[in-house]
Amino acid sequence: IPPTPQLHFFPFTCYSLMSLIFELPPDLLNFVVFPFLLFFLSLKDLTRLDVAVTNHLMRPLLFGIYPFLCHDEVPVDKVRLQWFLHRNFPVRKIKLLGHVSSDEVSEMVTIFETLNMTSQVVALDVSGCYNITNKGLAALGQGCFSLSGLTIGDCQSITSNGIGAFAQACKLTSLISLNLPNLYNMRADASLIAFAEGCPALTSLNLRRCYNISDVSLTAFAQGCPSLTTINLDSCEKITDASLIAFALGCPALTSLNLYGCDNITNEGLISLAQGCPSLTSLNLSWCQSITDTALTTLVRSCLSLTSIDLRECPYVSDGVLIALAQSCPALSSIDLKNCYNVSDAGVAALTRGCASLTTLNLSACLNITEQGLTTLAQGAHLLSTLYLRHFVNVTNALLTALVQGCPLLSSLDLSCSNIDNAGLVTVVQGLPSLTSLNLYSCGKMTDEGVVALANGCPLLNSLALSGCKCITDTALTTLARSCPSLSILHLSCSNITESGLTAFLQGCPSLHHLELFKCDSFNLTSGHCSFQNGSGSQIIVGYAYGDVVFRDHNVFSQ
């Protein structure tokens, strides 16, 4: 691209026209429009053209040939990399495309080394690269990139040996973020120990669903990475209290910890964490079913800066924990208590009094909470924006009135598996016109009348669950398509929906990208009779159900 005067004003005045430009014929785009843009606009301006491309035929062109238009992180294979580097475009953050092979990786590293550009790459993302093996990963490590961010995940052919080889070959002293999610074949702690010993500046560690790691590697991270502030151990089932004790001793700056599904954690580990990591602000203990009130109360009275805590499926949580939170953690903004059966109105009242900043609350299946407790909540939690009340069966109009009047900022509401009727939904609509997400799963009293009122009264709606609402017909879909242009996610029961009605609905929803169909036994989903594209021509990810089982066929319906 030759140097030319840059028309910096162009993107700022024409962004609103870009969606129309991308609807032009491909030949005109290829040979007129894009050369014009590439010739006159600076790279800084080009990177701002992350527009809402509506024509799905243009996506490969835009994101394949000109990926730098989209994001700071550049998706590349060998051809794209050569195209960028030989035109001196800055390539600092690389995302390898899924089809890249190990041999191609070696050639790409050679290109970087030949052009003496390895030092400019600061972030590398190898997630979802199904063709890359240990050999390819080792080649990347030998590229001597000075990385600050590294992501290796969902790579089925990569094992512990490949991770270890990369760690030993690559410069890691500047690495601050390490993401290794979903590496199911990583079975040896030794590969992670190499990272722990070589990354003294590491602040963020993500080992989500690395099922085979143990306390050995986590203890090494705690000892070798004292600056760690964020750790995600979601579903790391083998870790025990030993890891938490190590974090308490070695990571005093820890602020965020995810222990979802770590069922071997007990009170001992949690109390150690409370003593050694008082700066915690976010803690996920969902499905840690051995933890009791004693340890939780100790923790919340030590970690006074907590803003988010997830206690889903912790059966021993009771009102005592909520009272301690109310007394010690006034900045608390989010708490998840799903299936905490021992929580009652007294705990909710304490939260309401002591945590005025509460914005997100999940009380799903808290069977000891009554209408009185929720009314008390509505009277005090005026900043609440997200509320989950799944399985709260007796939802009366009086309760809904109290909620919408006391919590006017509610934008996301879950009333699934309740007895809410059309009149109740009208109350919600009238009080919460800015509602964006609503879950009415298995609300059997809901009919077209309520959904029509919802569509007309909440035009900002982008997510709606109506599965299990068997009385919904094409009439409701027509109104949703006409009145809710931002609708992007819909769960729907098809008992009284026709294929023609569904097709018409999809054609009227330009933003829809995810659709789940329940009770769709009569639909021939793979025959082509239903056009599973939205109004802009983009494919929609579809889940479908025969009976009560949901399937997602990404081979037939893909985005």
Secondary structure, 3 states (H helix, E strand, C coil): CCCCCCCCHHHHHHHHHHHHHCCCCHHHHHHHHHHHHHHHCCHHHHCCCCCCCCCCCCHHHHHHHCHHHCCCEEEECHHHHHHHHCCCCCCCEEEECCCCCHHHHHHHHHHHHHCCCHHHCCEEECCCCCCCCHHHHHHHHCCCCECCEEECCCCCCCCHHHHHHHHHHCECCCCCEEECCCCCCCCCHHHHHHHHHHCCCCCEEECCCCCCCCHHHHHHHHHHCCCCCEEECCCCCCCCHHHHHHHHHHCCCCCEEECCCCCCCCHHHHHHHHHHCCCCCEEECCCCCCCCHHHHHHHHHHCCCCCEEECCCCCCCEHHHHHHHHHHCCCCCEEECCCCCECCHHHHHHHHHHCCCCCEEECCCCCCCCHHHHHHHHHHCCCCCEEECCCCCCCCHHHHHHHHHHCCCCCEEECCCCCCCHHHHHHHHHHCCCCCEEECCCCCCCEHHHHHHHHHHCCCCCEEEECCCCECEHHHHHHHHHHCCCCCEEEEECCECCHHHHHHHHHCCCCCCEEEEECCCCCCCCCCCCCCECCCCCECEEEEEECCEEEECCCCCCC
